[in-house]
Amino acid sequence: MVLLTVLIDLLVLLLPYEEIRRFGFISFIPLIFCVLRMLSRDRDRREMENDYFVSAAAPFSRALERRRERKYQKKTFRFFVCPVCRQQLRVPRGKGRVEITCPSCGDKFIRKA
């Protein structure tokens, strides 16, 4: 709903017609609807909505968490992708040329760590 509010605001700002800009207050309708839903006492329904949101946002949050972990491990590990199964592999830095064996498909390849 908040996204809908932002989209309506952008649409009103980008359109060149002055008559449409007068109706910019329409963007507050979804925002007011969101606030009323937040103040609702139907906690079971709000909990269901929150569970749905959390499950829908889980892949994005997991991806961000993986990127954050990889950023912190970048100093001590090198990351490679298996050319066969696209599995991400982690090898300690400073080992020189190593033969890497993919644990999921068993493919072996040589890279400089």
N, C-alpha and C positions, 0 to 999 in steps of 0.2 A: 504494500500500500504506500509506503514511504517512497518507493521507487516510482510509483505512479504519480505521486505529487511532484517529484523532481522532473519527470518527463513532461507533465502538463506545464510546469513553470518554464522549462526550456522551450517548449512549443510556443507558448505565449510570447516569450522574449524574442524568439527568432522570426516569428511571422511579422511581416512589415505592416500589416493593417492595424491602424489605431483603434478601430472598433473592437478587435479581438483582445487587445491589451486591456481594455476596460473590464473584461471578464476574467482577469487574473485571479480573482478571489475563488474561482472554481477549483483551483488547485488545493485549497484548504479543506475541501470536502473529504477526500480520502484521508487526510491527516487527522481531521476531527474524528472520523470513523475509527482510525487506529487508536486514538486516545480513549475513546469510549470502550473499545474492546479491551484495552489494558485495564480499565477500571471495572470491568465486568466481574461479577461475583461467581460466575460459572467456572470454577477452578478446574473441573475435570475437562471441560472443553478447551480451556487455555493450555492445560498440560498436554493434551493431545496435539494441539497446534505446535507447541514448543517441541514435542518429540518428533513431529513431522519435519520441522525446520532443522533440528539437530541431525536427523538422519539424512536430509537432503544436503546439508552443508558438510557432512563428514568427509567425503572425498577431498574437498578443497582444504579442510583443516588438516587432514592427514598429509596431503601434498606439501602444505606449508611447513608442517612439523618435520617431514623428511628433508626438505631444503634447509631448514634451520640446523638439523643434526649434521647434515653433510657440510655445511659451512664451518661448523666447529671442528669437525674431524678432518678438514682439508689439510691441516698442518701435519698430521701424522699419517694419513692414508692417501692413496691414489685410487680413483674410482674408474672402473672400466665397464664396458657393456659387452656381454657375450655376443659374438657375431652370429651365432646360430639361433639362440632362444631369446635374445635381448634382455637377459637377466643382468641386473647391476651387481658388480662385484667390487669388493674392497680389498686392497693389497697395501701392506705397510710400505711407507716411503723409504727410499734409500737402499733398497735391496738389489739395485742394478737390473739386469735383464732377468726376468723370471718367467717360468712356464706356469701359466694360470690354468687351472682345471675348473670348469664350471660345475658347481655341485648339482645343478638341476638337470643338465643334459649330458654332462661328461665330456664336452668338447674341450680340447686343449689348444691354447694359443700363447704366443710369446709376446711380452710387452716389457717396456722399460719402466720400472717402478722407481 
